[in-house]
């Protein structure tokens, strides 16, 4: 069993906040354990709570479309949420719930070691862009060390707002360029040939 699988197993018994009392099951996340790109949403909804998987309702179908636009798939990325249990009535996560779940997501990211983190919606955006407005900074990547952070609208919000849907199509199209840039930076310089050697 991998360290990430074990971590997800441990989440199933978490009772760090009140959401544990009402959940059907924990929704840890899923995808490639060595993913270069991690998508972070806000919290599980009704369908996710029932199935134990992130982004499986209408917003998940839209996310699949976005991944395809970028030449990616669910199998090649990792998808998680800042909160691992469904808030009642799909309400926004409360500050205490975000704090309770933070160590789980921190450890997931530590184990995966992504090169790009895509935040979906304002709650995941606030982790890396505190005090910012999603309508102002979506689609504007920020590099910190060796990691790019790309803020995007949440797919569920974009389904309700066609204008945001177009913006998400444009924002996701940045991923191939960012991945190519990272690949170029990590490619070692060619060794000198015999004729180049001093």
N, C-alpha and C positions, 0 to 999 in steps of 0.2 A: 504494500500500500504506500503510495507516494505521500509526501508531507502535506501536499495540498488536499488530497483526498481525505487524509486524517483530519485536517483542519475543518473541512466541510462536515465531517462526521461529528466533530465536537460541537459545531454550531447547533446541531439538532437538539442538544440538551441545554441550550442557553436560556436562562431566565433572568437576564440582566435588566430587563425593563418590562412594562406591563403588556407589551404586544404579545409576549409569550402566552398569555392567558387566552387569547382569542384566535391565534393562528390555527390553520389546519396543519401546516408544516412550515419549516424554515426553507427559504429559497437562497441557498448559498451562492450559486453562480455556476457557470459551466463553460467549457471550451477547452482550447489547447493550453496545456500547463506551461508551455514555453512560448506563449503568444507574444508577438511583437506589439500587438495592439490590444488594449483593454478598453471596453466600453463600460462606463459606470452610470447607471440610471438612478432613480430615486428610491423606489420601494416596490415590492410585489403588489400586483392587483389581484382581482378575483381569480382569474384563470391561473396565474402564477402560484397563488396560494393553494389551489386545488392540485396542481401538477408538480409543484416543487421545482419548477424551472423558470428562469427569468425570460421576460419578453416573449410570451407564447400567445397572447391575445392579438387584437387588431394592431396594436402598437408594435408587437413583435413581427407581424407580417410586413409592416412598413420598414422596420429595421432590416429585415432580410433583403428587401428591395434595395435599401441604401447600401448594404454590404456588397450586393451584386454590382452596383454602379461603380464601386471602388475596386472591383476585382477580388473581393474577399468573400468568405463564407463563415458561418457560425463555427465550423470545425477549425478554422485558422485563427480565430480571435478568442478572447475570453470576455464574457458578459457577466456583470454583477450589479449590485445595487448598494447604495450607501446604507440602507436599512434592509435587513434580511427577512423581516416578517411583515405581513400586510397590516397597515393601519386600518382601523375600522372605517368602513364606508369609503375607502380610498382617500381619506383625508391626508393633508400634508404631514410628514413626519415631525414630531415635536423635538425641541432641542435636546431633551434628556434621552430620547430614543436614538438620535444621531450620535450622541456621545457614547451610549452603551454599545452601539455597533461599530464604532470607529476602530477599535483594536482588531476586529475580524477582517475588515477591509484592508487595514494597514498590513496585516500579516499576509493576506492573499497577494497583495501587490509586491511585497518583499519576496515571496516565493516565486512568483511568475517573472518578475523583472522585466516589465514591458518597456519598449522604446517610445511608445505613443500611448497616452491616456486620453480617451475621448469622453468628455463629460456630457451627459444627456440630461438637460434640465438644470434648474437653478440650484437645487440642493447639492448635487455633485459638483457643479461649477464653483460653489462657495468654498469648497475644500481648497481649491487652487487659485481662485480669483476672488478673494474675500472683498465684499463691498462693491462688487461690479454688477452691472446689469446685463442679463443675457441678451437682451435686444441690442445692446451696444457692442458687445464683444464676440458674439457668435461668429465662428469662422475665422477668428484671428488667433492662430497658434502662438503659444509662448514656449520658449525653450528654457528649461532649468537643468543645468548640467547636461547629461546625455539623454534627457527625456523631453519630448514635446507634449504639450497639453493643448488639446483642441476643444474649445467649448462649442456645443451645439444645442439647439432646441431639443426638448424631449419629443420623441415620435408621437406620443399621445396628444400633446399640445399642437403639433403640426397637423395632425389629422383634423383638428377642429379649426385650423386656420390655414387655408390654401396658400397664403402668401409665405408663411413659415415653411410650408412643405417645399416650395421652390428654393428657399434659402438652404434647407437641409440638403437638397440635391447638390447645390453648389458647394456647401461646406464639406460634404463627404468626399467630393472630388479632389480635395486637397491631400487626402491620405496617400495616394500613390506617389505624389511628388515628395511628401515628407519621408516616406519609406525609402525612396530612391536616394534622397539626400543623406539619410542615416546610413544606408548601405555604402555610399561613396566614402563617407567619413570613416567607416570601420574597415574598409578594404586596406590591407597592409600595402605599403609601397613595394614595388617589385625589387627583388634582390639584384644587385649589380651583376652584369654578365662578366665573363672572364676578360673581355676587351675593355670593360669599364673599370675593372678593379685597378687600384693604384699599383 
